[in-house]
Amino acid sequence: MLIKDWMTKDPVTITDNTSMIKAIHIMKERRFRRIPVVTDGKLVGMVTDRDLKEASPSKATTLDVHELYYLLAELQVKEIMSRNPLS
């Protein structure tokens, strides 16, 4: 059995400028646990559900909901992704 027989031919990807909140939305909507990050057609990183959880604010934060959403919308994937994954 070869990798080409198992791989996804046209995977859903995001760019490194994608906001964290958009990445969360895509992953929840599609039920993904990880998503490749592509820039100029080249794989530059990978974001996992664990990366997103670790970058999320604590539930014990004193920030209000609007401040939390603002911060999550401003945080870009390039700041939390695992860089240069093996491919």
N, C-alpha and C positions, 0 to 999 in steps of 0.2 A: 504494500500500500504506500502510495506517495503523498507527500504534503499537498500537492496540487489537487488531489482528489478530495481533500478535507477542507481546504482553505476557502474563505469567502472571497469571491472574485472581485467584487466592488463593495468594500466595506464602508460603513458610515464613518466619517472622520470629522475632526474639528481642527481649527487652526490654533496656533499658540496665542492669538489675540482674543480668542473666545472667552467670554466671561465665565466665571465659576458657576453662576446661577444658571446660565444657558447650558453648560455641560451637565449640571445636575438634572435639568429638565430633560435633555436628550436621553440621558442614561435611564432615568425613571420611565420615560415614555416608551422606550424601546426595550426595557428590561435588560440593559447591558450592565456588566460589572466593571468593564474597562472599555476605553475608547482610544484609538490611535490619534496622535496629534501630527498633522502634516503641514509643512510649509514649502511652497513652491514645488509640490509633488514629491517631496522627500520626507520620509518618516523621521521626525525629530524628537518624539517623545511618546509617552503613554500616560493616560490618566486613569486611575482606578477609583472604585468607590471608597477605598480606604484613604487614598490621597485627599479626596473631597471631605471625608469625615474628619481627618486630622487638621485640615485647613479651616473647618467650620468653627465658629465661636462656641464657647461652652454654653450649656443651657443655663448656667448660673450667672451669666453676664448681666451687667446693669444697663446695657444698651436697650433702647426700645426697639420695637419691630421695624420701624422705618429706618433707623440707623443700621440695623443688621442687614436689611435688604440692600441698602446703599453700599455697604462694605462688600457684600457678596457680589453685587453687580460690577463693582470696580476691580475686584481681584481677577486677574487674568490667569488662564490655564498655564501659561509659561512660568508662572511663579510657583506652581505646585506640582507640575508634571515630573515624571521620572524621565530623565534625558537620555538620549542615545541608546534606546533599547536594542537588544540583539535582534537581528532580522535575517 
